[in-house]
């Protein structure tokens, strides 16, 4: 005899699907087990949300829809083939030319992709599942300084609930160069559910001026971050021997022994060995990226050439600089700019290859 399906109840109350998935469903248990297996197989886990490479303006405007696209008061979305980070183009957003004074949102709908992303098997049609990821990032080139509060990024779920985060200010050291925005998903505010994200949007607030440009390139989500984007390759846990360490600092070995301990590196530290992928204080255990490709910031590229050693810069471990010719304090090899020109005194993102320097603990 075929047993009729009965919707689960507790104390006579019918559970909605999400409550059922979380509290009772065997499917939910299997989902968690399969996700752990999937994480083990794809430990670095990076997913491209939109590469922002479109064939023409019409294609851009079909994909990125502005709540106000009027030339004077809205935001125009067009294809830009200059200053791109990935592929042969990126998307250029330009604020109104005359009376731009209101908040304008430009949204992009997302599509479930079970063929390429296992996690989407556990979401709904018309949405993607971002639960396995911890960070979202994208390339940005503004061409002008922006202030905090000028730009927001918004994730909306299938029920219209949102997750919102302010995009950090872009100062004069970065306004004329490609860089990446790297945001922690747990820092977003709102009630949106990462398991059912149906759209992504950029909000251009009224604090921005007229005819301001913002280029966005290659939007990604990823599990681990080295402060400037996805952490690839090998990551190891280390115990901190210093307070107030944050993602993006360069790690230096600080104590001999079986258990590795680390502090933030500085100019001339021969013990530098990787990049912190977590934040914490003394005694905390965080991950450090020790091999593979990494994006890192460099204060000046005027003398760097492909293949040169790079070492921690003189700013408490936030940037890199060219190492001595012997590579004595190096922890990585320089590959090339990202993809800015070599302008003296300006900060740049640079591709580096970890684990190839000449540094050894003293």
C-alpha positions as CSV (number, residue, x, y, z in Angstrom):
1,X,0.0,0.0,0.0
2,X,1.3,3.5,-0.9
3,X,1.4,5.7,2.1
4,X,0.1,9.2,1.6
5,X,2.5,12.1,2.4
6,X,1.7,14.0,5.5
7,X,3.1,17.5,6.0
8,X,5.0,17.4,9.4
9,X,3.6,19.1,12.4
10,X,4.7,19.9,15.9
11,X,2.1,20.3,18.6
12,X,-0.5,20.4,15.9
13,X,1.2,23.3,14.1
14,X,2.1,22.7,10.4
15,X,5.8,23.4,9.7
16,X,6.8,25.5,6.7
17,X,9.4,24.0,4.4
18,X,12.4,25.8,5.9
19,X,11.5,24.7,9.4
20,X,11.0,21.2,8.1
21,X,14.4,21.2,6.4
22,X,16.2,22.5,9.5
23,X,14.5,20.4,12.2
24,X,13.2,17.2,10.8
25,X,14.2,16.5,7.2
26,X,16.5,13.6,6.3
27,X,17.2,15.5,3.1
28,X,18.6,18.3,5.2
29,X,20.9,15.9,7.1
30,X,22.1,14.4,3.8
31,X,22.6,17.9,2.4
32,X,24.9,18.8,5.3
33,X,26.9,15.6,4.8
34,X,27.3,16.1,1.1
35,X,28.3,19.7,1.6
36,X,31.1,18.6,3.9
37,X,32.3,16.2,1.3
38,X,32.1,18.9,-1.4
39,X,34.0,21.3,0.8
40,X,36.8,18.8,1.3
41,X,37.1,18.3,-2.5
42,X,36.9,22.0,-3.3
43,X,38.7,23.4,-0.3
44,X,39.3,26.9,-1.6
45,X,35.8,27.1,-3.2
46,X,35.4,30.1,-5.5
47,X,32.3,30.9,-7.6
48,X,31.9,33.6,-10.2
49,X,28.6,35.4,-9.9
50,X,29.1,37.5,-13.0
51,X,32.3,38.0,-15.1
52,X,30.8,41.3,-16.3
53,X,31.9,40.6,-19.9
54,X,29.1,41.5,-22.3
55,X,29.2,42.0,-26.0
56,X,27.6,45.4,-26.2
57,X,25.6,48.1,-24.2
58,X,22.3,46.4,-25.0
59,X,23.4,43.2,-23.4
60,X,24.6,45.0,-20.3
61,X,21.3,46.9,-19.9
62,X,19.3,43.7,-20.3
63,X,21.3,42.1,-17.5
64,X,21.8,45.1,-15.2
65,X,18.5,47.0,-14.8
66,X,18.4,50.4,-13.2
67,X,15.5,51.6,-11.1
68,X,16.1,55.0,-12.9
69,X,18.0,55.0,-16.2
70,X,17.2,58.6,-17.2
71,X,20.4,60.3,-18.4
72,X,19.9,63.3,-16.1
73,X,18.7,61.7,-12.9
74,X,19.5,58.0,-13.1
75,X,22.4,55.6,-13.6
76,X,23.6,54.3,-17.0
77,X,25.0,50.9,-17.4
78,X,27.3,50.4,-20.4
79,X,30.1,48.1,-21.6
80,X,33.7,49.4,-21.0
81,X,36.7,47.9,-22.7
82,X,39.3,49.9,-20.8
83,X,40.9,49.1,-17.4
84,X,39.2,45.7,-17.2
85,X,40.6,43.1,-14.8
86,X,39.1,39.9,-16.3
87,X,38.2,39.2,-19.9
88,X,38.0,41.9,-22.5
89,X,35.4,44.2,-20.8
90,X,33.7,45.3,-17.7
91,X,30.5,47.1,-16.8
92,X,30.6,50.9,-16.4
93,X,28.0,52.6,-14.2
94,X,27.7,56.4,-14.7
95,X,25.5,58.6,-12.4
96,X,23.2,61.2,-13.9
97,X,24.6,64.2,-15.8
98,X,22.4,66.9,-14.4
99,X,20.0,66.3,-11.5
100,X,21.3,63.1,-10.0
101,X,20.2,63.4,-6.4
102,X,18.3,60.2,-5.5
103,X,19.3,56.7,-4.6
104,X,19.4,54.5,-7.7
105,X,19.6,50.7,-7.6
106,X,20.9,48.6,-10.5
107,X,20.0,45.0,-10.2
108,X,21.0,41.7,-11.8
109,X,18.9,38.6,-11.6
110,X,20.6,35.3,-10.7
111,X,19.9,31.8,-12.1
112,X,20.1,28.4,-10.4
113,X,23.0,26.4,-11.8
114,X,22.9,22.8,-10.5
115,X,25.2,21.5,-13.3
116,X,28.2,23.5,-12.2
117,X,27.5,24.2,-8.6
118,X,26.5,21.3,-6.3
119,X,25.1,23.7,-3.6
120,X,22.3,24.9,-6.0
121,X,20.6,21.5,-5.7
122,X,19.4,22.7,-2.4
123,X,17.9,26.1,-3.4
124,X,14.8,27.1,-5.3
125,X,14.3,27.9,-9.0
126,X,15.3,31.5,-9.7
127,X,17.9,31.7,-6.9
128,X,21.4,30.5,-6.1
129,X,22.8,29.1,-2.8
130,X,25.6,31.1,-1.2
131,X,25.6,29.3,2.1
132,X,28.9,27.5,1.5
133,X,30.7,30.9,1.0
134,X,32.0,33.4,3.5
135,X,33.0,36.4,1.3
136,X,32.0,38.3,-1.8
137,X,34.4,40.4,-3.8
138,X,34.7,42.2,-7.2
139,X,37.1,44.3,-9.2
140,X,36.5,48.1,-9.1
141,X,37.9,51.1,-10.9
142,X,36.2,54.4,-10.0
143,X,38.3,57.1,-11.6
144,X,37.5,59.3,-8.6
145,X,37.5,59.3,-4.9
146,X,34.3,58.0,-3.2
147,X,33.2,58.4,0.4
148,X,31.7,55.8,2.8
149,X,28.0,55.6,2.2
150,X,28.2,56.5,-1.5
151,X,27.8,52.9,-2.7
152,X,26.0,49.8,-1.3
153,X,25.8,46.2,-2.4
154,X,22.5,44.4,-1.9
155,X,21.7,40.7,-2.0
156,X,18.0,39.9,-2.3
157,X,16.4,36.5,-1.6
158,X,13.5,34.8,-3.4
159,X,11.0,36.4,-0.9
160,X,12.3,39.9,-1.3
161,X,14.3,40.0,1.9
162,X,17.7,41.8,1.6
163,X,21.2,41.7,2.9
164,X,23.0,45.0,2.5
165,X,26.6,46.2,3.0
166,X,28.3,49.6,2.5
167,X,31.2,49.5,0.0
168,X,34.2,51.1,1.6
169,X,35.5,54.5,0.7
170,X,38.0,54.7,-2.1
171,X,40.8,57.2,-1.3
172,X,43.2,59.1,-3.5
173,X,45.8,56.3,-3.5
174,X,43.3,54.0,-5.2
175,X,41.0,56.0,-7.3
176,X,43.0,55.7,-10.5
177,X,43.9,52.0,-10.2
178,X,42.2,48.7,-10.3
179,X,41.6,47.1,-7.0
180,X,39.2,44.7,-5.3
181,X,36.5,45.1,-2.8
182,X,36.5,42.2,-0.3
183,X,33.5,41.9,2.0
184,X,32.5,39.3,4.7
185,X,29.0,38.0,4.0
186,X,28.3,37.7,7.8
187,X,28.8,41.5,8.1
188,X,25.8,42.2,5.8
189,X,22.7,43.6,7.6
190,X,19.2,42.4,7.0
191,X,17.1,39.2,6.9
192,X,17.9,37.9,3.5
193,X,18.8,34.2,3.4
194,X,22.0,33.2,1.6
195,X,20.5,29.9,0.6
196,X,18.0,31.6,-1.7
197,X,19.7,34.6,-3.3
198,X,17.8,35.7,-6.4
199,X,19.5,39.0,-7.3
200,X,22.5,41.2,-6.7
201,X,22.4,45.0,-6.9
202,X,24.6,48.1,-6.6
203,X,23.0,51.1,-5.0
204,X,24.3,54.5,-6.0
205,X,23.3,56.9,-3.2
206,X,22.4,60.6,-3.4
207,X,25.7,61.5,-1.8
208,X,27.4,60.8,-5.1
209,X,27.9,63.6,-7.5
210,X,26.8,63.9,-11.1
211,X,28.7,62.1,-13.9
212,X,30.7,59.9,-11.5
213,X,31.9,56.6,-12.9
214,X,32.3,53.2,-11.3
215,X,33.6,50.2,-13.2
216,X,32.7,46.8,-11.7
217,X,34.5,43.6,-12.9
218,X,34.3,39.8,-12.1
219,X,32.0,39.5,-9.1
220,X,32.9,36.4,-7.0
221,X,32.0,34.6,-3.8
222,X,34.6,32.5,-2.0
223,X,35.2,30.5,1.2
224,X,38.5,31.9,2.3
225,X,39.9,35.4,1.9
226,X,43.4,36.8,2.2
227,X,42.1,40.3,2.6
228,X,42.2,41.2,-1.1
229,X,40.3,38.3,-2.6
230,X,40.1,34.5,-2.7
231,X,42.8,32.5,-0.9
232,X,44.1,29.8,-3.3
233,X,46.5,26.9,-2.6
234,X,47.4,25.7,0.9
235,X,46.2,27.2,4.2
236,X,47.6,26.2,7.6
237,X,46.3,27.0,11.1
238,X,48.6,29.1,13.3
239,X,48.4,30.5,16.8
240,X,48.7,34.3,17.1
241,X,51.4,35.8,19.2
242,X,50.0,39.3,18.7
243,X,46.8,41.2,19.2
244,X,44.7,42.9,16.5
245,X,45.8,40.8,13.5
246,X,43.5,41.2,10.5
247,X,43.0,39.5,7.1
248,X,45.5,40.8,4.6
249,X,48.5,41.2,6.9
250,X,51.6,39.3,6.0
251,X,52.5,36.6,8.6
252,X,55.9,36.1,10.2
253,X,57.0,33.2,12.2
254,X,57.5,34.3,15.8
255,X,58.4,31.3,17.9
256,X,60.2,28.0,17.4
257,X,58.3,24.8,18.3
258,X,55.9,22.2,16.9
259,X,52.9,24.6,17.1
260,X,53.5,27.5,14.6
261,X,53.0,31.0,16.1
262,X,52.8,34.1,14.0
263,X,52.8,37.9,14.1
264,X,52.3,40.5,11.4
265,X,55.5,41.0,9.4
266,X,57.2,44.3,8.7
267,X,59.9,45.6,6.3
268,X,63.0,43.4,6.6
269,X,61.4,40.5,8.4
270,X,63.1,37.4,7.2
271,X,60.5,35.2,8.9
272,X,57.6,36.2,6.6
273,X,55.9,33.1,5.2
274,X,52.3,33.8,4.2
275,X,49.2,35.9,4.4
276,X,46.7,35.9,7.2
277,X,43.2,34.7,6.2
278,X,41.6,35.4,9.5
279,X,41.5,38.0,12.3
280,X,42.2,37.7,16.0
281,X,44.2,38.4,19.1
282,X,47.0,36.6,21.0
283,X,46.2,33.0,21.5
284,X,43.6,32.8,18.7
285,X,44.1,30.3,15.9
286,X,43.7,31.6,12.4
287,X,44.4,30.4,8.9
288,X,47.5,31.5,6.9
289,X,47.8,31.1,3.1
290,X,51.3,29.7,2.5
291,X,51.3,28.7,-1.1
292,X,49.6,29.5,-4.4
293,X,48.6,32.7,-6.1
294,X,47.5,35.8,-4.2
295,X,46.5,39.3,-4.8
296,X,48.5,41.8,-2.6
297,X,48.9,45.5,-2.4
298,X,52.2,47.3,-3.4
299,X,53.0,50.9,-2.6
300,X,55.3,51.4,-5.7
301,X,55.9,49.3,-8.7
302,X,58.5,51.4,-10.5
303,X,61.4,49.0,-10.0
304,X,59.6,45.7,-9.8
305,X,59.8,43.2,-12.7
306,X,58.3,39.8,-13.3
307,X,60.2,37.2,-11.3
308,X,61.5,39.6,-8.6
309,X,61.3,38.6,-4.9
310,X,58.8,40.6,-2.8
311,X,58.9,41.2,1.0
312,X,56.6,42.8,3.6
313,X,56.4,46.6,3.3
314,X,57.1,49.1,6.0
315,X,53.5,49.4,7.2
316,X,52.8,46.7,9.7
317,X,52.3,44.0,7.2
318,X,49.7,45.4,4.9
319,X,51.6,45.9,1.6
320,X,54.5,44.3,-0.2
321,X,57.7,45.9,-1.6
322,X,60.6,44.7,-3.6
323,X,63.1,42.6,-1.7
324,X,66.8,42.8,-1.6
325,X,68.6,41.2,-4.6
326,X,69.4,38.2,-2.5
327,X,65.8,37.6,-1.6
328,X,66.8,37.2,2.0
329,X,63.6,38.5,3.5
330,X,61.3,37.5,0.6
331,X,58.2,35.3,1.0
332,X,56.9,35.4,-2.6
333,X,57.6,36.2,-6.2
334,X,56.1,39.1,-8.2
335,X,54.1,38.1,-11.2
336,X,52.7,41.5,-12.4
337,X,50.3,44.4,-11.8
338,X,46.5,43.9,-11.5
339,X,46.6,45.3,-14.2
340,X,47.5,48.9,-13.4
341,X,50.5,50.8,-14.8
342,X,53.6,51.2,-12.7
343,X,52.9,54.6,-11.1
344,X,55.3,55.6,-8.4
345,X,54.0,56.2,-5.0
346,X,50.5,54.9,-5.7
347,X,49.0,51.7,-4.2
348,X,48.4,48.8,-6.6
349,X,47.1,45.3,-6.4
350,X,49.7,42.9,-7.6
351,X,49.6,39.2,-8.4
352,X,52.2,37.3,-6.4
353,X,53.2,33.6,-6.1
354,X,53.6,32.5,-2.5
355,X,56.1,30.0,-1.4
356,X,58.9,30.9,-3.9
357,X,60.9,33.5,-2.0
358,X,64.3,33.0,-0.5
359,X,63.5,33.9,3.1
360,X,64.3,31.5,6.0
361,X,63.8,32.1,9.8
362,X,66.9,33.7,11.3
